[in-house]
Amino acid sequence: MEDSGSITEKVFSNGDAYVGTFQGMFPHGKGKYTWSDGSVYDGCWEEGKMTGEGRLVWPSGASYEGEFSGGYLHGFGVFSGSDGSIYRGVWRMNTQHGIGRKQYQNSDVYDGCWKEGVREGSGRYAWSNGNMYIGNWKDGKMFGRGVMKWFDGDLFDGCWLNGLKHGSGCYRFADGSYYFGVWTKGLKDGHGMFYPAGSKHRFLRKCSDRYDEKRKRRLSHNPSTNSESVIPKVKRSISERISYSLLRGSGSISQRTTSQGEDIALGDSSRDMMTCDSSSALSQSSLDDKTEFLETGYSVGKITPVPIREVRQSDFGDQARIKMYFPRKGSQFTPSHHSVDFYWKDYCPMVFRYLRELFKLDAADYMMSICGDDGLRELSSPGKSGSLFYLSRDDRFVIKTLKKSELKALLKMLPDYYKHVKEHDNTLITKVFGVHRISLKRGKKVRFVVMGNMFCTELRIHRRYDLKGSSQGRSTKKDRIDETTTLKDLDLTYEFHMDKLLREALFKQLSLDCRFLESQNIIDYSLLLGLHFRAPENLISLLEPPDSLHKVETNPDRVKGGISQGELSIPPKGLILVTHEPSSVSVTPGPHIRGSTLRAMSVGDQEVDLLLPGTGRLRVQLGVNMPAQANQKVMQDESASVQVELFEVYDVVLYLGIIDILQEYNMKKKLEHTYKSWQFDPMSISAIEPKIYSKRFLSFLEKVFPAEP
């Protein structure tokens, strides 16, 4: 037993060396530890772990000086990366977490809040070229309300999503002109209001004064204005122990804070200590690093290391499953969490692994979306089957709870579904990414399916319809309609005219998909249709001042003819099809469609992009970004002496897909009332057999999307 008060030098068998005080066999007190790779820690120890004030230097030249706890960078400290970047602020468990200031190697500077190594909360980012953003952050990206000012004098004050303008906002140009409008994922979306420089409007004077006042207030309250004095005041409270999140285990740090090959070897009792090397291990804001830990613990990740092979017949069916136990305290294979103990089951994991690869979806992204810190959002009303619906935090996925009978129907269909989507890139049938079950110890079981959200789109959806080709009970009460309402067959008053080749591609795939559903004995499916209107006068968003940017009102019946006198609007300039250029559009697969770029007759049978003047350029795929003209018949006064058929015509962009694919033919008795309008005997089996259903379904859609004469 070594004397804890004396300074001792000890060389370990692996080449590491320690000079300092011991308690028993472990460093305790003050001492200097040198690893065989050249890393050096000089500071305080407690029972073999770095705890207290100290300095750690890596062979790469990176260094950290500040507080440690239990072997982790934990508390207030300064990290100098080997690339020249410097972070000064609060740490938790080897990651930047709290208030801090980072100067990047390219001279960009961020002052503000951090969460688990990424920018999150309020903060200010100043680019070296003179651009500056002050506002909210999430997952390392601009998210929520914020102000961006460019070096040339332009300024945007409004809402952001994942680093892009998204929602209501005001763009002030350097010349003094203003544009008030709505953006969707960085693109101007729908109607907006433009005020040229020099416009004399009371509202503009108020806006200008408000912007100046808010900017001064933000700067005066921002931590970057006095980071030296702000951070020390809060470092002690933030250094207090905070309970771990679901993503963390109870005894080790996440993979993203560890450099390869730099584990500390200090006897068996301290193998959980890990070092951090360059800033690349500390400053990455991508979700990929965050989900490496998830993949090692969650069952969807466990299938990943299996060598690539063809899907086998044994990979299908109810017996092809993986089951894991998630105790609240965590285990060797699962992280600790704040919920109750539960069992997690994956159905047909190998099949869905290949489907996710087919749909070009990363398994880690998938798990982060449905199991991440922010959880799921429940939709307002359940489906008619009693199922509950949820949206993932990033809007990419729809989660639907399943009855046992629906689960059996899906697993029964899965071999043919897998074959169908593999053979038909352009299929409009819902993407299914996984089927899972959560069981609690008390016996309650929740089965659910994860599907692609077809309304996670580049453009804002103004109207949505669920179409079955029936009239019985297929209308919506007018007082319940708003922009988020899903309308039904009798609510649809438009016909949609589109390019001949686009329409041919649409109905060719609809026929193939209906034939597949017939073969599976499926009925009662729907075409989900989303419409983006190019600023029609009957769908004007009534834009409000910046203080009310989250209260944009859309009322289809309130405005007819649109803008008050004296105001200047930017009128829609139509939709233009141009030859496809892969470098000019996003080719990343969406959560609903992965198909090929479509061809259009109007562009000489070439693959096409959709050009929206003043907004952007989008790739045209089946069911995604499909341009059309919506014709709506105008009701005339019966007293008119001459009756002429009149139409209102709008430019629209269509989004569509086939949903509700789990209703089997044996459920016909629950559905008979839906088909009375088809003039069949409702008790006749032939009235609603799959062939009849698909025939009527397609016949109805041919009227909705009529062929040109």
C-alpha positions in Angstrom: 0.0 0.0 0.0 1.5 3.3 -1.1 1.4 6.4 1.2 -1.1 8.8 -0.2 0.9 11.8 1.0 4.2 11.1 -0.7 5.2 11.8 -4.4 5.9 8.5 -6.2 7.0 7.7 -9.7 5.6 4.6 -11.3 6.1 3.1 -14.8 3.4 0.7 -16.0 3.9 -2.4 -18.1 2.3 -0.8 -21.2 4.8 2.1 -21.1 2.7 4.7 -19.4 4.2 6.6 -16.5 2.8 8.5 -13.5 4.5 10.9 -11.1 2.5 12.1 -8.1 0.5 10.9 -5.0 -1.4 7.7 -4.7 -4.2 6.3 -2.6 -3.8 2.6 -2.5 -2.9 1.5 -6.1 -4.6 4.5 -7.8 -3.4 8.1 -8.5 -5.0 10.4 -6.0 -4.3 14.0 -5.3 -1.9 15.8 -7.6 0.1 14.2 -10.3 1.3 13.9 -13.9 0.4 11.0 -16.1 2.2 10.4 -19.4 0.8 7.8 -21.9 3.0 5.8 -24.1 1.6 7.6 -27.2 2.8 11.0 -25.8 -0.4 12.3 -24.2 0.1 14.1 -20.9 -2.3 15.0 -18.1 -1.0 17.2 -15.3 -3.5 18.0 -12.5 -5.8 16.6 -9.8 -6.8 13.0 -9.4 -9.4 11.1 -7.4 -9.2 7.3 -7.0 -7.6 6.8 -10.4 -9.6 9.3 -12.4 -8.9 12.8 -13.5 -11.1 15.0 -11.2 -10.6 18.7 -10.4 -8.4 21.3 -12.2 -5.9 20.0 -14.8 -4.4 20.2 -18.2 -4.4 17.5 -20.9 -2.3 17.6 -24.0 -2.5 15.2 -27.0 0.3 14.3 -29.4 -1.6 16.1 -32.2 -1.0 19.4 -30.3 -4.6 19.7 -29.1 -5.0 20.7 -25.4 -7.6 21.2 -22.7 -7.2 23.2 -19.6 -9.9 23.4 -17.0 -12.2 21.2 -14.9 -12.4 17.4 -15.0 -14.8 15.0 -13.2 -14.6 11.2 -13.1 -12.2 11.1 -16.0 -14.2 13.4 -18.2 -13.9 17.0 -19.4 -16.6 18.3 -17.2 -17.1 21.9 -16.0 -15.5 25.0 -17.3 -12.5 24.8 -19.6 -10.6 25.9 -22.7 -10.0 23.4 -25.6 -7.4 24.3 -28.2 -7.7 22.1 -31.3 -4.8 21.0 -33.4 -6.4 22.9 -36.3 -6.2 26.2 -34.5 -9.9 26.3 -33.3 -10.5 27.4 -29.7 -13.5 26.6 -27.5 -13.9 28.4 -24.2 -16.9 27.5 -22.1 -18.8 24.8 -20.3 -18.4 21.0 -20.8 -20.4 18.0 -19.8 -19.1 14.4 -20.1 -16.4 15.3 -22.8 -18.8 17.5 -24.9 -19.5 21.2 -25.1 -22.7 21.6 -23.2 -23.9 25.0 -21.8 -22.7 28.5 -22.6 -19.5 28.8 -24.6 -17.5 30.6 -27.3 -15.8 28.9 -30.2 -13.5 30.4 -32.7 -13.1 28.2 -35.7 -10.0 27.7 -37.8 -11.5 29.8 -40.6 -12.0 32.7 -38.1 -15.8 32.2 -37.8 -17.0 32.8 -34.2 -20.0 31.3 -32.4 -21.1 32.7 -29.0 -24.0 31.1 -27.2 -25.6 27.9 -26.0 -24.4 24.3 -26.7 -26.0 20.9 -26.2 -24.1 17.7 -26.4 -21.4 19.2 -28.6 -23.6 21.1 -31.1 -25.0 24.6 -31.2 -28.5 24.6 -29.6 -30.5 27.4 -28.0 -29.8 31.1 -28.3 -26.6 32.2 -30.0 -24.7 34.5 -32.3 -22.7 33.2 -35.3 -20.4 35.6 -37.1 -18.8 34.5 -40.4 -15.4 35.7 -41.4 -16.9 37.3 -44.5 -19.1 39.6 -42.5 -22.4 37.7 -42.4 -24.0 37.4 -39.0 -26.9 35.4 -37.5 -28.5 36.1 -34.1 -31.2 33.8 -32.9 -32.2 30.2 -32.1 -30.3 27.0 -33.0 -31.1 23.3 -32.9 -28.8 20.4 -33.8 -26.2 22.9 -35.0 -28.4 24.6 -37.4 -30.5 27.8 -37.4 -33.9 26.8 -36.1 -36.8 28.9 -34.9 -36.8 32.7 -34.8 -33.7 34.6 -35.8 -32.2 37.5 -37.8 -29.6 37.0 -40.5 -27.7 39.9 -41.9 -25.5 39.6 -44.9 -22.3 41.6 -45.5 -24.0 43.4 -48.5 -26.7 44.9 -46.2 -29.6 42.5 -46.9 -31.4 41.2 -43.8 -34.0 38.5 -43.0 -36.0 38.5 -39.8 -38.2 35.5 -39.5 -38.5 31.7 -39.0 -35.9 29.1 -39.8 -35.8 25.3 -40.1 -32.6 23.2 -40.4 -30.6 26.2 -41.5 -33.2 27.4 -44.1 -35.8 30.1 -44.1 -39.0 28.4 -43.3 -42.3 30.0 -42.3 -43.3 33.7 -42.2 -40.7 36.4 -42.4 -39.6 39.8 -43.7 -36.6 40.2 -46.1 -35.2 43.8 -46.1 -33.0 44.6 -49.0 -29.9 46.8 -48.8 -31.7 49.5 -50.9 -34.5 49.8 -48.3 -37.1 47.7 -50.1 -39.1 45.0 -48.2 -40.6 41.6 -49.0 -43.1 40.1 -46.5 -44.0 36.5 -47.2 -43.8 32.8 -46.4 -40.8 30.5 -47.1 -40.7 26.7 -47.2 -37.3 25.1 -46.8 -35.5 28.1 -48.2 -37.9 28.7 -51.1 -40.4 31.6 -51.4 -43.8 29.9 -51.1 -47.1 31.3 -52.0 -48.3 34.9 -51.9 -46.1 37.7 -50.7 -46.1 41.5 -50.4 -43.3 43.7 -51.9 -42.7 47.3 -50.9 -40.2 49.2 -53.1 -37.5 51.4 -51.5 -39.0 54.7 -50.4 -42.5 53.4 -49.9 -44.3 55.6 -47.4 -46.4 53.3 -45.3 -47.0 53.6 -41.6 -46.5 49.8 -41.2 -43.0 50.0 -42.8 -41.9 52.8 -40.4 -42.9 50.7 -37.4 -41.1 47.7 -38.8 -37.9 49.6 -39.4 -38.0 51.1 -35.8 -38.7 47.7 -34.4 -35.9 46.0 -36.2 -33.4 48.6 -35.0 -34.6 48.3 -31.4 -34.6 44.5 -31.4 -31.2 44.2 -32.9 -29.8 46.5 -30.2 -31.6 44.5 -27.5 -30.3 41.2 -28.9 -26.8 42.5 -29.0 -26.9 43.8 -25.5 -28.2 40.5 -24.1 -26.1 38.2 -26.2 -23.2 36.4 -24.4 -20.8 37.3 -27.2 -20.7 40.9 -26.1 -19.0 40.0 -22.9 -18.2 36.3 -22.9 -15.3 36.7 -20.5 -17.7 37.9 -17.7 -20.8 35.9 -18.5 -19.4 32.4 -18.6 -17.6 32.4 -15.2 -20.8 33.5 -13.5 -22.7 30.4 -14.7 -20.0 27.8 -14.8 -20.6 26.4 -11.3 -24.3 25.9 -11.7 -23.9 24.3 -15.1 -21.1 22.1 -13.8 -23.6 20.4 -11.4 -24.6 16.9 -12.3 -27.3 16.6 -15.0 -29.2 13.4 -15.5 -28.2 11.5 -18.7 -30.5 11.5 -21.7 -31.8 8.4 -23.4 -28.9 8.4 -25.8 -26.2 7.9 -23.1 -25.1 4.8 -21.3 -24.5 4.9 -17.5 -20.8 4.3 -17.6 -19.2 5.7 -20.8 -19.2 8.6 -23.1 -20.7 8.6 -26.6 -18.6 7.5 -29.5 -18.3 10.9 -31.1 -16.1 12.3 -28.3 -13.5 9.6 -28.7 -10.6 9.6 -31.1 -9.7 6.3 -32.7 -6.9 4.5 -31.0 -6.5 6.9 -28.1 -8.0 4.9 -25.1 -6.3 5.6 -21.8 -4.6 2.5 -20.3 -4.5 3.1 -16.6 -5.2 -0.3 -15.0 -8.6 -2.1 -15.1 -10.4 0.4 -12.9 -10.1 3.3 -15.3 -10.8 1.8 -18.7 -13.8 4.0 -19.0 -11.6 7.1 -19.3 -11.3 8.2 -22.9 -9.5 11.2 -24.4 -10.4 13.7 -27.1 -8.1 14.5 -29.8 -8.7 17.1 -32.5 -11.6 19.4 -32.8 -13.1 17.2 -35.4 -14.1 14.9 -32.6 -15.7 17.7 -30.6 -17.3 20.2 -33.0 -19.1 18.1 -35.6 -22.8 18.9 -35.6 -24.0 16.0 -37.8 -26.5 13.5 -36.5 -24.5 10.7 -37.9 -22.0 10.9 -35.0 -24.8 11.1 -32.5 -26.4 8.0 -33.8 -23.4 5.8 -33.8 -24.2 5.1 -30.2 -27.8 4.4 -31.0 -26.9 1.8 -33.6 -24.9 -0.2 -31.1 -27.8 -0.4 -28.7 -31.0 -0.4 -30.7 -32.2 -3.4 -32.5 -32.3 -1.7 -35.9 -28.6 -1.1 -35.6 -27.8 -4.7 -34.5 -28.8 -6.0 -38.0 -26.3 -3.7 -39.7 -23.1 -5.7 -39.2 -24.7 -8.8 -40.9 -22.8 -9.5 -44.1 -24.7 -8.5 -47.3 -26.7 -11.3 -48.8 -29.9 -11.8 -50.7 -33.1 -11.7 -48.8 -34.3 -15.3 -48.0 -37.8 -16.7 -47.6 -36.9 -17.3 -43.9 -36.5 -13.5 -43.5 -40.3 -13.0 -43.9 -43.1 -14.0 -41.6 -44.1 -13.5 -38.0 -41.2 -15.7 -36.7 -38.5 -13.5 -38.4 -38.0 -11.0 -35.6 -35.5 -9.7 -33.0 -36.6 -8.9 -29.4 -34.6 -6.9 -26.9 -35.1 -5.9 -23.3 -34.6 -2.2 -22.3 -34.4 -1.9 -18.6 -34.6 1.6 -17.2 -31.1 1.4 -15.7 -29.6 0.3 -19.0 -27.7 -2.9 -19.7 -24.6 -4.1 -21.4 -26.3 -3.6 -24.8 -28.9 -0.9 -24.2 -28.7 2.7 -22.9 -30.4 3.9 -19.7 -33.6 5.9 -20.1 -36.3 7.8 -18.2 -39.2 5.6 -19.2 -40.4 2.3 -17.7 -38.8 -1.0 -18.5 -39.9 -2.3 -21.9 -39.3 -4.9 -24.6 -38.6 -3.8 -28.2 -39.4 -6.1 -31.1 -38.4 -5.7 -34.8 -40.4 -7.7 -37.3 -38.6 -9.0 -40.4 -35.5 -6.9 -39.6 -33.4 -8.1 -42.6 -36.2 -7.3 -45.1 -36.7 -3.8 -43.7 -33.0 -3.3 -43.7 -33.0 -3.9 -47.4 -36.1 -1.8 -48.0 -34.4 1.1 -46.2 -31.3 0.7 -48.4 -33.6 0.5 -51.4 -35.3 3.7 -50.3 -31.8 5.2 -49.6 -32.5 5.7 -46.0 -29.7 5.5 -43.4 -30.6 3.2 -40.4 -29.1 5.6 -37.9 -31.1 8.6 -39.3 -34.2 6.4 -39.2 -33.7 5.6 -35.5 -32.8 9.2 -34.6 -36.1 10.4 -36.2 -38.4 8.0 -34.3 -36.4 7.6 -31.1 -34.5 10.9 -30.7 -34.6 13.3 -27.7 -37.5 15.3 -29.1 -39.9 12.4 -29.5 -43.0 12.2 -31.7 -45.9 14.6 -32.3 -49.4 13.1 -32.1 -51.8 14.1 -34.8 -55.0 15.7 -33.8 -57.5 12.9 -34.5 -57.3 9.1 -34.9 -58.2 7.3 -38.0 -61.5 5.6 -38.5 -60.0 2.3 -37.6 -59.1 3.7 -34.2 -55.4 3.8 -34.9 -53.3 6.7 -33.6 -51.0 8.6 -35.9 -47.8 10.4 -35.0 -45.2 12.5 -36.9 -41.5 12.2 -36.3 -39.8 15.3 -35.0 -38.3 16.0 -38.5 -41.7 15.4 -40.3 -40.2 12.7 -42.5 -42.1 9.8 -41.0 -45.7 8.9 -40.1 -46.1 6.4 -37.3 -49.4 4.5 -37.2 -50.4 2.1 -34.4 -51.7 -1.3 -35.7 -54.2 -3.8 -34.6 -53.1 -7.4 -34.5 -55.1 -8.2 -37.6 -53.5 -5.3 -39.5 -50.0 -6.5 -38.4 -50.8 -10.0 -39.8 -52.1 -8.5 -43.1 -48.9 -6.4 -43.5 -46.6 -9.3 -42.8 -48.6 -11.5 -45.1 -48.2 -8.9 -47.9 -44.6 -8.1 -47.2 -42.9 -10.7 -49.6 -45.0 -9.3 -52.6 -44.6 -5.7 -51.4 -40.9 -6.1 -51.3 -40.9 -7.5 -54.8 -43.2 -4.8 -56.1 -41.2 -1.8 -54.8 -38.0 -3.4 -56.0 -39.3 -3.8 -59.5 -41.1 -0.4 -59.7 -39.1 2.6 -58.6 -42.0 4.9 -59.4 -44.6 3.1 -57.2 -47.0 5.5 -55.5 -47.8 3.0 -52.7 -46.7 4.2 -49.3 -43.1 3.5 -48.3 -42.9 1.2 -45.3 -39.6 1.5 -43.4 -40.2 -0.7 -40.4 -42.7 -2.6 -38.2 -42.1 -2.7 -34.5 -43.7 -3.6 -31.2 -43.2 -2.2 -27.7 -44.3 -4.4 -24.7 -44.4 -3.2 -21.1 -43.9 -5.6 -18.2 -47.5 -5.3 -17.2 -48.5 -6.8 -20.5 -49.6 -3.8 -22.6 -48.4 -4.1 -26.2 -48.2 -1.4 -28.9 -47.6 -2.4 -32.5 -46.8 0.2 -35.0 -45.6 0.8 -38.6 -43.3 3.6 -39.7 -44.1 5.0 -43.2 -42.9 7.9 -45.3 -44.7 11.2 -45.0 -45.6 12.3 -48.5 -46.3 15.8 -47.3 -42.8 16.4 -46.2 -42.3 18.5 -49.3 -40.2 21.3 -50.6 -43.3 23.5 -51.2 -46.0 24.3 -48.7 -49.2 22.2 -49.0 -52.3 24.5 -49.2 -55.0 21.8 -49.7 -55.0 18.0 -49.1 -57.6 15.4 -50.2 -58.2 11.8 -49.4 -59.9 10.3 -52.5 -61.6 6.9 -52.8 -64.0 7.4 -55.7 -67.1 7.3 -53.5 -69.7 9.7 -52.3 -71.3 8.1 -49.3 -70.0 10.1 -46.3 -67.2 11.6 -48.3 -67.6 15.3 -47.4 -66.3 17.7 -44.7 -68.3 20.2 -42.7 -67.4 23.6 -44.0 -66.9 25.2 -40.5 -64.1 22.6 -39.8 -62.0 23.3 -42.8 -58.6 25.0 -42.6 -55.3 24.5 -44.3 -54.5 21.4 -42.3 -57.8 19.6 -42.9 -57.8 16.5 -45.1 -60.8 16.9 -47.4 -62.7 14.2 -49.2 -64.2 13.3 -52.6 -67.2 15.6 -52.5 -65.1 18.5 -51.4 -63.0 18.4 -54.5 -64.2 21.0 -57.0 -61.2 20.9 -59.4 -60.1 19.1 -62.5 -56.4 18.9 -63.0 -54.8 19.1 -66.5 -51.2 18.2 -67.0 -48.6 17.4 -69.7 -49.6 14.4 -71.7 -46.5 12.3 -70.8 -46.8 13.2 -67.1 -50.4 12.0 -67.1 -49.5 8.8 -69.0 -46.7 8.0 -66.5 -49.2 8.7 -63.6 -51.9 6.3 -64.8 -49.5 3.6 -65.9 -48.2 3.4 -62.4 -51.6 3.8 -60.8 -52.7 0.7 -62.8 -49.7 -1.3 -61.8 -50.2 -0.4 -58.1 -53.9 -1.2 -58.2 -53.2 -4.5 -59.8 -50.8 -5.3 -57.0 -53.3 -4.4 -54.3 -55.9 -6.5 -56.1 -53.5 -9.5 -55.9 -53.3 -8.9 -52.1 -57.1 -8.8 -51.7 -56.8 -5.1 -50.5 -59.7 -2.6 -50.7 -60.6 0.8 -49.3 -57.2 2.4 -50.1 -57.1 6.1 -51.0 -55.2 8.5 -53.2 -53.8 11.2 -50.9 -53.5 14.4 -52.9 -51.7 17.5 -51.8 -52.0 20.9 -53.7 -49.6 23.8 -53.7 -51.2 26.8 -55.2 -49.0 29.4 -56.8 -50.5 32.4 -54.9 -54.1 32.2 -56.1 -56.3 35.1 -54.9 -58.6 32.7 -53.0 -55.8 31.3 -50.9 -53.9 34.4 -49.8 -52.0 34.2 -46.6 -52.8 37.3 -44.7 -49.4 38.4 -43.6 -48.9 40.2 -40.4 -46.0 42.3 -38.9 -42.9 40.6 -37.7 -44.1 40.5 -34.1 -46.9 38.2 -35.2 -45.0 36.0 -37.6 -46.2 32.8 -36.1 -49.9 33.9 -36.5 -50.2 33.9 -40.3 -53.8 33.4 -41.2 -55.1 31.6 -44.3 -58.7 31.9 -45.1 -59.8 30.7 -48.6 -63.1 32.5 -48.5 -62.0 35.8 -47.0 -60.3 37.5 -49.9 -61.5 37.6 -53.5 -59.5 39.7 -55.8 -56.9 40.2 -53.3 -54.8 43.3 -52.6 -56.0 46.6 -51.3 -55.3 49.7 -53.4 -52.0 51.3 -53.2 -50.2 48.0 -52.3 -47.9 46.3 -54.8 -48.2 42.5 -55.1 -45.9 40.1 -56.9 -48.2 38.2 -59.2 -47.6 34.5 -60.0 -45.8 34.0 -63.3 -46.9 30.4 -63.9 -45.0 27.1 -63.9 -42.3 26.4 -66.4 -40.9 23.0 -67.4 -37.3 23.0 -68.4 -34.8 20.3 -69.3 -33.5 18.4 -66.2 -30.1 19.4 -64.9 -29.0 17.2 -62.0 -26.5 19.8 -60.7 -29.3 22.5 -60.4 -31.8 20.5 -58.3 -31.8 18.3 -55.2 -31.6 14.6 -56.1 -31.8 13.4 -52.5 -34.6 10.8 -52.1 -37.5 12.1 -50.1 -39.4 10.2 -47.4 -42.2 9.3 -49.9 -40.8 9.0 -53.4 -37.5 7.7 -54.8 -38.4 7.3 -58.5 -36.8 8.5 -61.7 -37.1 12.0 -63.2 -40.1 12.3 -65.4 -40.3 13.2 -69.1 -42.6 15.8 -70.6 -44.0 16.2 -74.1 -43.8 20.0 -73.9 -40.0 19.8 -73.6 -39.5 17.4 -76.4 -39.8 14.1 -74.5 -36.9 15.2 -72.2 -36.5 14.7 -68.5 -37.7 17.9 -66.8 -37.3 20.1 -63.8 -40.0 22.5 -62.6 -39.0 26.2 -62.6 -41.0 28.4 -60.2 -40.1 32.1 -61.0 -39.0 33.9 -57.9 -38.9 30.6 -55.9 -36.6 27.9 -57.1 -36.0 24.9 -59.4 -37.3 21.4 -58.4 -37.0 17.9 -59.8 -40.2 16.4 -61.2 -40.9 12.9 -60.1 -44.0 10.7 -60.1 -46.1 12.1 -57.2 -43.7 14.9 -56.4 -43.5 18.4 -57.8 -45.9 17.6 -60.7 -47.2 20.8 -62.3 -50.8 21.1 -63.4 -53.6 23.5 -64.1 -56.5 23.3 -61.7 -59.8 24.2 -63.4 -62.8 25.1 -61.1 -66.2 25.8 -62.6 -67.6 29.2 -61.6 -71.2 29.2 -60.3 -73.3 31.8 -62.2 -76.3 33.8 -61.2 -79.5 32.0 -62.4 -81.0 35.3 -63.4 -78.3 35.8 -66.1 -79.9 36.0 -69.6 -77.1 34.1 -71.2 -75.5 31.1 -69.5 -71.8 30.6 -70.5 -69.6 27.9 -68.9 -66.9 29.8 -67.0 -63.8 28.4 -65.2 -61.3 29.8 -62.8 -57.8 28.4 -63.6 -54.9 28.1 -61.1 -51.3 26.9 -61.4 -50.8 24.1 -58.9 -48.1 21.7 -58.0 -49.3 18.2 -57.1 -48.1 15.7 -54.5 -49.8 12.3 -54.4 -49.5 8.7 -53.2 -51.6 5.6 -52.3 -52.3 5.1 -48.6 -54.5 2.9 -46.3 -53.2 -0.4 -47.9 -54.0 -2.7 -44.9 -57.8 -3.1 -45.3 -58.4 -6.6 -46.4 -61.4 -7.9 -48.4 -62.7 -9.7 -45.4 -63.5 -6.4 -43.8 -66.2 -5.7 -46.3 -69.1 -5.6 -43.9 -67.6 -2.6 -42.1 -67.3 -0.8 -45.5 -70.6 -1.5 -47.2 -72.1 1.9 -46.5 -69.2 3.6 -48.3 -70.2 2.1 -51.6 -74.0 2.5 -51.7 -73.5 5.4 -54.1 -72.0 2.9 -56.7 -75.5 1.5 -57.2 -74.6 -2.1 -56.3 -76.5 -4.2 -53.9 -74.5 -3.4 -50.7 -74.9 -7.1 -49.5 -73.4 -8.4 -52.8 -69.8 -9.6 -52.5 -69.1 -8.6 -56.1 -70.0 -5.0 -55.2 -66.8 -4.4 -53.3 -64.4 -7.2 -54.4 -60.9 -5.9 -55.1 -61.3 -5.8 -58.9 -64.4 -3.8 -58.7 -62.9 -1.4 -56.2 -59.8 -0.8 -58.3 -61.9 -0.3 -61.4 -64.1 2.3 -59.8 -61.1 3.9 -58.1 -59.3 4.4 -61.4 -62.4 5.5 -63.2 -62.9 8.3 -60.7 -59.3 9.4 -60.9 -59.6 9.6 -64.7 -62.3 12.3 -64.2 -60.2 14.1 -61.7 -57.2 14.1 -64.1 -58.9 14.2 -67.5 -57.0 13.4 -70.7 -56.7 16.3 -73.2 -59.0 15.9 -76.2 
